[in-house]
Amino acid sequence: MDRRQFLYLSGGLITIAACEKSTKKVTPKLNFPIHIDSNRTTGHLVKSAIQLPVTAKVTTETLVVGGGISGLAAACSLQSNDFIVCELNSQLGGTSSAISIDNVLYSQGAHYEHTYLHNYGQEGLQLLERLDIIQFNTHTNLWDFVDQQHLVAPHQEESCYVHGEMKSSVLLNSELRKNFFDLIHSFNGKLLLPSTLIPSDLYYLDHTTFYEYLNKYLPVDSTFINAIDYQMMDDYGGTTKQISALAGIHYYMCRPYYTNKNISLFSPTEGNYYFIDKMKNHIPSGNIQCNHLVFGLKKENKKWHVDIVDIKNMLRKKVIANTLIYSGQKHALQYTNPTSFEQFNDISYTPWVIINVVLNDTIELPNSKWQNDFISKDTTFLGFTDSKIQSKEHPRVLTAYYCFPDMHHYSIQNLETSYDGIVQQTLQKISTYYKKDITIAVKEVYIKLLGHAMPIPKPGYLTKSRNLLMDGMAFAGADTGRLPLLFDALDSGIQASRMVSNL
Ligand SMILES: Cc1cc2nc3c(=O)[nH]c(=O)nc-3n(C[C@H](O)[C@H](O)[C@H](O)COP(=O)(O)OP(=O)(O)OC[C@H]3O[C@@H](n4cnc5c(N)ncnc54)[C@H](O)[C@@H]3O)c2cc1C
C-alpha cells in the first residue's frame, strides 16, 4: 500500500511527498479516540529530507523494493542472502498488514485464504509448505493449513444483509443461480492460481466484460447483477461492467467452494499478515529495512543506483545493486523510472478504507458471524468482520471495509482530516445490521487509508504481454497483470527472484 506516493521531477530536483505510516491520535466530536493511518506529516518531512546529502553508500547483490507479500516472497526465494528489502512503512505487509491493539494483531487489509487445490502452482505451494503454513492431505488431495485453529467453522462463516433483510447468501438460490453455475461449469478445473496458469485458449474471455458475457448467455436481472457486482467488488475492486469475463469466471472456478465440501476458510485475527510474519521470520532481520522509501532508480555502469530515504532518521542513502526486484505499486514508476512505467500505464487501482472498531465488553451482539456482507444503496461499504469468531483474544474488534470506485482515489485523502463522517456512518450501518446501537460500546477506532490498493482486472489486463525483466530489474506484485490475490502476489515474487537469480 503506498497511498499517495507522489514523486515529481521539476528542473532536475526530485521532490517527494510520500509515504510512511504515521498514526495521528485525535479526539473529534465522537466520544472516543480515532487513530488515522496517515502519511501526510512524514510526506512533508521527506520532501525536505530529499535535499540532504547522501550519508551512506551500501552495496548489495539484490535490492527488493517493497515489503508486501510479493516482496517478501521474492526475498524468501533468493538463492543468496546478499539482499536488502526496503519498505517505506514502519511495518511490513502492504495490503496484507495488521495493527496491534492491546498487544493483539488485527487485520487491516487482506484477511482470508481458502484451502489450496493440489494443482495450483507448485512453486507457491512449496514456499508455503517450507514456511510451515500448509501441508498436503492425501485423503482429500488438497493443501490444508497447518494452524487449524485459524479455520472458521462453516456455520459461522458469513451472513448477509441485503437491502434491509437478512439472507442466507449473497447469491440466492434461484433458477438463475443454477443456470449461472451450469454456464460456467465447463471451466471447472481449468482456472487455477496463479493466474499465469490460465490456458491461452481461454484468453478470448479477457476481451469482454463479465457483464457482457453474463448478459449474452443468461436472462440476468438487476438483483442478480447486484449480487455478482458485490462479490466482484469484494475481491477485485471492480463491478461486472469493469472487470473481464476471464477474471469473473476465475473467481467462481479457482476455489470450487461452491461444489467441494473440503474447502475451508483460513482467517487468523491478523488476517494475511500471518503470511507476512511467517516470511519475515524466514529472512535474516538485518536484511529488512522498514521506514525506508525508495525514490530514485537509475542504471549506471551496469549497476542499479538507488536513492533511499531512511524516514525515521532523516538520512539519505544510496544503494548500489546488481539486480533489483521492484514489488512496490507500479504507478509510482512514472516518477522513478518512466521507461519501465510504460508497460504498466494501463492499470487502474481502487482505493480501500479499513476501519477497525474496538469494542468494550459491555455489549452482546446477536448472530455473530466472521464476515457480515452488507448490500445497500451505498455500494462502497462492503460489510465487516467480527474478531470474536476468529479468536477469544481481547478486545473484540469489528473491521469494516470500504472500496471506492477508482475515480474517487484522490477524494479518500480528504478522510485524513474529515473522518468523523465515515466513522459515524460505519457505526450506524453496523448498528442497523445488529438492530442495536453499538456506539455506546466503542472504545476507539482505527482508520487505514489504502490508496493504490487493488489493480482492477479490466478486459485486457490479465493477458497483456508485459516485459517483467528489464535491464536487471524484475517486477513483482499483484499489479503485474495478475489477480489481486495473495497466491498470485506470492507467485509473482517467486518468479521475480528466479528471473534475477538466472542473470
Ligand atoms: C482491503 C483488501 C483486502 C484484501 N483481501 C484479500 C484476501 O482476503 N485474500 C487475498 O488473497 N487477497 C486479498 N487482497 C489482495 C492482497 O492483499 C494482495 O494481492 C497482496 O497482498 C498484494 O501484495 P503485493 O506485494 O503485490 O502488494 P502490496 O501489498 O501493495 O505491497 C507493496 C509494498 O511495497 C511498499 N512500497 C511501495 N513503494 C515503495 C517504495 N518506493 N519504497 C519502499 N517501499 C515501497 C508498500 O508500502 C507496500 O508495503 C486484499 C486486498 C485489499 C486491498
The ligand as an SDF file (V2000), in Angstrom:
LIG
                    3D

 53 58  0  0  0  0  0  0  0  0999 V2000
   -8.6840   -4.4440    1.5450 C   0  0  0  0  0  0  0  0  0  0  0  0
   -8.0660   -5.6180    0.8480 C   0  0  0  0  0  0  0  0  0  0  0  0
   -8.4460   -6.9060    1.1950 C   0  0  0  0  0  0  0  0  0  0  0  0
   -7.8730   -7.9960    0.5330 C   0  0  0  0  0  0  0  0  0  0  0  0
   -8.2450   -9.2470    0.9120 N   0  0  0  0  0  0  0  0  0  0  0  0
   -7.6440  -10.3220    0.3510 C   0  0  0  0  0  0  0  0  0  0  0  0
   -7.9140  -11.6120    0.8310 C   0  0  0  0  0  0  0  0  0  0  0  0
   -8.6650  -11.7610    1.8010 O   0  0  0  0  0  0  0  0  0  0  0  0
   -7.2910  -12.6800    0.2280 N   0  0  0  0  0  0  0  0  0  0  0  0
   -6.4300  -12.4990   -0.8190 C   0  0  0  0  0  0  0  0  0  0  0  0
   -5.9170  -13.4990   -1.3800 O   0  0  0  0  0  0  0  0  0  0  0  0
   -6.1180  -11.2720   -1.2590 N   0  0  0  0  0  0  0  0  0  0  0  0
   -6.7000  -10.1800   -0.7020 C   0  0  0  0  0  0  0  0  0  0  0  0
   -6.3570   -8.9220   -1.1040 N   0  0  0  0  0  0  0  0  0  0  0  0
   -5.3090   -8.7700   -2.1100 C   0  0  0  0  0  0  0  0  0  0  0  0
   -3.9240   -8.9630   -1.4730 C   0  0  0  0  0  0  0  0  0  0  0  0
   -3.8400   -8.1440   -0.3410 O   0  0  0  0  0  0  0  0  0  0  0  0
   -2.8610   -8.5450   -2.4230 C   0  0  0  0  0  0  0  0  0  0  0  0
   -2.9780   -9.2170   -3.6370 O   0  0  0  0  0  0  0  0  0  0  0  0
   -1.4360   -8.7700   -1.9150 C   0  0  0  0  0  0  0  0  0  0  0  0
   -1.2790   -8.5790   -0.5470 O   0  0  0  0  0  0  0  0  0  0  0  0
   -0.5820   -7.7920   -2.7000 C   0  0  0  0  0  0  0  0  0  0  0  0
    0.7510   -7.8770   -2.3330 O   0  0  0  0  0  0  0  0  0  0  0  0
    1.8340   -7.0570   -3.1470 P   0  0  0  0  0  0  0  0  0  0  0  0
    3.1420   -7.3950   -2.5840 O   0  0  0  0  0  0  0  0  0  0  0  0
    1.6250   -7.2860   -4.5990 O   0  0  0  0  0  0  0  0  0  0  0  0
    1.4880   -5.5010   -2.9440 O   0  0  0  0  0  0  0  0  0  0  0  0
    1.3180   -4.5950   -1.6630 P   0  0  0  0  0  0  0  0  0  0  0  0
    0.6090   -5.2920   -0.5900 O   0  0  0  0  0  0  0  0  0  0  0  0
    0.7090   -3.3490   -2.1940 O   0  0  0  0  0  0  0  0  0  0  0  0
    2.7980   -4.3100   -1.1870 O   0  0  0  0  0  0  0  0  0  0  0  0
    3.6490   -3.3710   -1.7890 C   0  0  0  0  0  0  0  0  0  0  0  0
    4.5870   -2.8350   -0.7150 C   0  0  0  0  0  0  0  0  0  0  0  0
    5.5590   -2.0060   -1.3120 O   0  0  0  0  0  0  0  0  0  0  0  0
    5.7690   -0.8700   -0.4940 C   0  0  0  0  0  0  0  0  0  0  0  0
    6.3060    0.1830   -1.3490 N   0  0  0  0  0  0  0  0  0  0  0  0
    5.7230    0.7340   -2.4250 C   0  0  0  0  0  0  0  0  0  0  0  0
    6.5250    1.6420   -2.9810 N   0  0  0  0  0  0  0  0  0  0  0  0
    7.6660    1.6680   -2.2360 C   0  0  0  0  0  0  0  0  0  0  0  0
    8.8640    2.4210   -2.3120 C   0  0  0  0  0  0  0  0  0  0  0  0
    9.0580    3.3160   -3.2720 N   0  0  0  0  0  0  0  0  0  0  0  0
    9.8270    2.2080   -1.3810 N   0  0  0  0  0  0  0  0  0  0  0  0
    9.6510    1.2780   -0.4070 C   0  0  0  0  0  0  0  0  0  0  0  0
    8.5140    0.5410   -0.2950 N   0  0  0  0  0  0  0  0  0  0  0  0
    7.5480    0.7300   -1.1940 C   0  0  0  0  0  0  0  0  0  0  0  0
    4.3860   -0.5610    0.0320 C   0  0  0  0  0  0  0  0  0  0  0  0
    4.4190    0.2520    1.1890 O   0  0  0  0  0  0  0  0  0  0  0  0
    3.8510   -1.9590    0.3060 C   0  0  0  0  0  0  0  0  0  0  0  0
    4.1640   -2.3990    1.6060 O   0  0  0  0  0  0  0  0  0  0  0  0
   -6.9170   -7.8030   -0.4840 C   0  0  0  0  0  0  0  0  0  0  0  0
   -6.5330   -6.5080   -0.8350 C   0  0  0  0  0  0  0  0  0  0  0  0
   -7.1060   -5.4190   -0.1710 C   0  0  0  0  0  0  0  0  0  0  0  0
   -6.6880   -4.0400   -0.5620 C   0  0  0  0  0  0  0  0  0  0  0  0
  1  2  1  0
  2  3  1  0
  2 52  2  0
  3  4  2  0
  4  5  1  0
  4 50  1  0
  5  6  2  0
  6  7  1  0
  6 13  1  0
  7  8  2  0
  7  9  1  0
  9 10  1  0
 10 11  2  0
 10 12  1  0
 12 13  2  0
 13 14  1  0
 14 15  1  0
 14 50  1  0
 15 16  1  0
 16 17  1  0
 16 18  1  0
 18 19  1  0
 18 20  1  0
 20 21  1  0
 20 22  1  0
 22 23  1  0
 23 24  1  0
 24 25  2  0
 24 26  1  0
 24 27  1  0
 27 28  1  0
 28 29  2  0
 28 30  1  0
 28 31  1  0
 31 32  1  0
 32 33  1  0
 33 34  1  0
 33 48  1  0
 34 35  1  0
 35 36  1  0
 35 46  1  0
 36 37  1  0
 36 45  1  0
 37 38  2  0
 38 39  1  0
 39 40  1  0
 39 45  2  0
 40 41  1  0
 40 42  2  0
 42 43  1  0
 43 44  2  0
 44 45  1  0
 46 47  1  0
 46 48  1  0
 48 49  1  0
 50 51  2  0
 51 52  1  0
 52 53  1  0
M  END
$$$$
